[in-house]
Amino acid sequence: MTPDTTETPGTTSTTGTTDTAGTAQTVETDAGPARVTWHRAAPPARLVLALSHGAGGGIGARDLQALAAELPAHGVTVALVEQPWRVAGKKVAPAPKTLDTGWQGVWPALTGPGLPVIAGGRSAGARVACRTARELGAHAVLALSFPLHPPGKPEKSRADELLDAGVPTLVVQGGNDPFGRPAEFPEGAYELVEVPHGDHGLAVPKRAGLTQEEAVAVVTDAVVRWTGTLG
């Protein structure tokens, strides 16, 4: 079914970070209106990479913006997805089931270009991508800063969501992420790339031995390489 949508060029994200060269599309879902900002690859594009934000931020996150800027040059159209709660201006994310409903409602718009779609996101958005990948027929999953467990509570593991994605999966994780350091992740059929010294937002301290720009490049380089293996 074709979603009810409208498009406007040149949007600004709700975090106040300008999302340059994007085309914003409003998509009606059962959880309310969502918004997709498209960064389109020049024809012939190979893939669509759909990325949603976490529970504490929007599409202005440094990793999402860096991927939106870099991937189109490699034949990958990037769609930055704002969940309905974020579009509505709410400050607290709803329950996981409602997040899944919003993502599921956006999916027909993401498949509109007729290309394989990689489901992705950061933090809570990564969990949504993993939980819904099989049902929606995602080509692959990109999990940025996957929240393996709440900080300080490793016994409350969410590893099953990651392990049950059922499609090729790349995890990009900060080396000092309190929601799960790379060494805490279980073995499984996924690839994990570490951003040295990175926290949950993939920010690195000045003592890290690499700049913030170099840390972001770890992310973009890994995703460019990985998407190149997906067709």
C-alpha positions as CSV (number, residue, x, y, z in Angstrom):
1,M,0.0,0.0,0.0
2,T,1.4,3.4,-0.9
3,P,1.8,5.6,2.2
4,D,0.2,9.0,2.5
5,T,3.1,11.4,2.0
6,T,4.2,14.9,1.3
7,E,7.6,16.2,0.3
8,T,9.5,19.4,0.9
9,P,13.1,20.3,-0.1
10,G,15.8,21.5,2.3
11,T,14.7,20.5,5.9
12,T,16.2,21.2,9.3
13,S,16.2,18.5,11.9
14,T,14.4,18.9,15.2
15,T,17.8,19.0,17.0
16,G,18.5,22.2,15.2
17,T,21.2,20.7,13.0
18,T,20.7,21.6,9.4
19,D,20.2,18.5,7.2
20,T,21.6,19.8,4.0
21,A,20.7,18.7,0.5
22,G,17.8,16.5,1.9
23,T,14.2,16.2,0.7
24,A,11.8,15.8,3.6
25,Q,8.8,13.4,3.2
26,T,6.0,13.2,5.8
27,V,4.6,9.7,6.1
28,E,1.4,8.8,7.9
29,T,1.7,5.8,10.2
30,D,-0.5,4.2,12.9
31,A,1.7,5.9,15.5
32,G,1.3,9.3,13.9
33,P,3.2,11.2,11.2
34,A,6.8,10.3,10.7
35,R,9.3,12.2,8.6
36,V,11.9,10.8,6.1
37,T,14.7,13.0,4.9
38,W,16.2,11.6,1.7
39,H,19.8,12.0,0.6
40,R,19.7,10.4,-2.9
41,A,22.5,8.8,-4.7
42,A,23.0,9.6,-8.4
43,P,21.6,7.0,-10.7
44,P,22.1,4.1,-10.8
45,A,21.7,3.8,-7.0
46,R,22.3,0.2,-5.6
47,L,20.7,0.4,-2.1
48,V,18.7,2.4,0.3
49,L,20.1,2.8,3.8
50,A,17.3,3.8,6.2
51,L,18.5,5.1,9.5
52,S,16.5,6.2,12.6
53,H,17.6,8.0,15.7
54,G,17.8,7.0,19.3
55,A,15.6,7.7,22.3
56,G,17.6,10.7,23.4
57,G,18.3,12.5,20.1
58,G,17.4,13.1,16.5
59,I,18.7,12.7,13.0
60,G,21.3,15.5,13.7
61,A,23.5,12.8,15.4
62,R,27.1,13.0,14.1
63,D,27.1,9.4,12.7
64,L,23.8,9.7,11.0
65,Q,24.7,13.0,9.3
66,A,28.2,11.7,8.3
67,L,26.6,8.6,6.6
68,A,24.0,10.8,4.9
69,A,26.8,12.9,3.5
70,E,29.2,10.1,2.5
71,L,27.1,7.1,1.3
72,P,25.3,8.7,-1.8
73,A,28.7,9.0,-3.5
74,H,29.0,5.2,-3.3
75,G,25.6,4.4,-4.8
76,V,23.6,4.3,-1.6
77,T,20.6,6.5,-1.0
78,V,20.3,7.4,2.7
79,A,16.9,7.9,4.3
80,L,17.0,9.5,7.7
81,V,13.8,8.6,9.6
82,E,12.3,10.6,12.4
83,Q,9.9,8.6,14.5
84,P,6.4,10.1,15.1
85,W,7.1,10.9,18.7
86,R,10.0,13.1,17.6
87,V,8.0,14.8,14.8
88,A,5.3,15.6,17.4
89,G,7.9,17.4,19.6
90,K,7.7,15.0,22.5
91,K,10.8,14.6,24.7
92,V,10.3,11.0,25.8
93,A,10.3,8.0,23.5
94,P,7.3,5.7,23.7
95,A,7.4,1.9,24.3
96,P,9.3,-0.4,22.0
97,K,6.1,-1.7,20.4
98,T,5.1,1.9,19.4
99,L,8.5,2.5,18.0
100,D,8.2,-0.7,15.9
101,T,4.7,0.5,14.7
102,G,6.2,3.8,13.5
103,W,9.0,2.1,11.7
104,Q,6.7,-0.4,10.1
105,G,4.5,2.4,8.9
106,V,7.4,4.1,7.2
107,W,8.7,1.0,5.4
108,P,6.5,1.3,2.3
109,A,8.0,4.7,1.6
110,L,11.5,3.3,2.1
111,T,10.9,0.6,-0.5
112,G,9.4,3.1,-2.9
113,P,12.6,3.6,-4.9
114,G,12.5,-0.2,-5.8
115,L,15.9,-0.9,-4.3
116,P,17.0,-3.3,-1.5
117,V,16.6,-1.5,1.9
118,I,19.1,-1.8,4.7
119,A,17.3,-1.2,8.0
120,G,19.4,0.8,10.4
121,G,19.6,3.1,13.3
122,R,21.4,4.2,16.3
123,S,20.7,3.1,19.9
124,A,16.9,2.5,20.2
125,G,16.7,2.8,16.4
126,A,19.1,-0.1,16.0
127,R,17.0,-2.2,18.3
128,V,13.9,-1.4,16.2
129,A,15.8,-2.3,13.0
130,C,16.8,-5.7,14.4
131,R,13.4,-6.6,15.8
132,T,11.6,-5.9,12.6
133,A,14.1,-6.9,9.9
134,R,12.7,-10.4,9.2
135,E,9.1,-9.2,9.1
136,L,9.8,-6.3,6.8
137,G,12.2,-8.1,4.5
138,A,15.2,-5.9,5.2
139,H,18.2,-6.6,3.0
140,A,20.5,-6.2,6.0
141,V,20.8,-4.3,9.3
142,L,23.2,-1.6,10.4
143,A,23.2,-1.2,14.2
144,L,25.0,2.0,15.4
145,S,25.7,2.0,19.1
146,F,23.5,-1.0,19.8
147,P,22.4,-0.7,23.5
148,L,23.3,-4.2,24.5
149,H,22.1,-3.5,28.1
150,P,21.2,-0.5,30.3
151,P,24.3,1.1,31.8
152,G,25.6,-0.8,34.8
153,K,23.1,-3.6,34.2
154,P,24.7,-6.3,32.0
155,E,22.3,-8.9,33.3
156,K,19.5,-7.1,31.4
157,S,20.9,-8.1,28.0
158,R,19.2,-7.3,24.7
159,A,21.5,-9.6,22.8
160,D,18.6,-11.7,21.5
161,E,17.3,-8.8,19.4
162,L,20.6,-8.5,17.7
163,L,21.1,-12.2,17.3
164,D,17.6,-12.7,15.9
165,A,17.9,-10.1,13.1
166,G,18.2,-12.9,10.6
167,V,20.0,-10.8,7.9
168,P,23.6,-9.6,7.3
169,T,24.3,-7.3,10.2
170,L,27.0,-4.7,10.9
171,V,27.4,-3.3,14.5
172,V,29.5,-0.1,15.0
173,Q,30.2,0.3,18.7
174,G,32.2,2.7,20.8
175,G,35.0,1.1,22.7
176,N,33.8,2.8,25.9
177,D,30.0,2.6,25.4
178,P,28.4,2.2,28.8
179,F,25.4,0.5,27.0
180,G,27.8,-2.3,25.9
181,R,31.5,-2.4,25.1
182,P,32.6,-4.5,22.2
183,A,34.1,-7.2,24.4
184,E,30.7,-7.7,26.0
185,F,29.0,-8.7,22.8
186,P,28.3,-12.4,22.3
187,E,29.5,-14.4,19.4
188,G,27.1,-14.4,16.5
189,A,26.5,-14.1,12.7
190,Y,27.3,-10.4,12.6
191,E,30.3,-8.1,12.1
192,L,31.4,-5.7,14.8
193,V,33.6,-2.6,14.2
194,E,34.9,-0.7,17.2
195,V,35.3,3.0,17.3
196,P,38.3,3.3,19.7
197,H,37.5,5.1,23.0
198,G,34.0,6.1,21.6
199,D,31.1,6.6,24.0
200,H,27.4,5.9,23.2
201,G,27.3,8.9,20.9
202,L,30.7,7.8,19.4
203,A,32.3,10.9,20.9
204,V,36.0,10.4,21.8
205,P,38.0,12.2,24.5
206,K,40.9,14.4,23.7
207,R,43.3,11.9,25.2
208,A,42.0,9.2,22.8
209,G,44.8,9.5,20.3
210,L,42.4,10.2,17.4
211,T,40.3,13.2,16.6
212,Q,36.6,13.3,16.4
213,E,36.8,13.5,12.7
214,E,38.9,10.4,12.6
215,A,36.5,8.6,14.8
216,V,33.6,9.5,12.5
217,A,35.7,8.3,9.6
218,V,35.9,4.9,11.2
219,V,32.2,4.7,11.0
220,T,31.8,5.9,7.4
221,D,34.7,3.8,6.1
222,A,33.3,0.7,7.7
223,V,29.8,1.3,6.3
224,V,31.1,2.1,2.8
225,R,33.1,-1.1,2.8
226,W,30.3,-3.2,4.2
227,T,27.6,-1.9,1.9
228,G,30.0,-2.6,-1.0
229,T,29.6,-6.3,-0.1
230,L,25.8,-6.3,-0.2
231,G,25.3,-5.7,-3.9
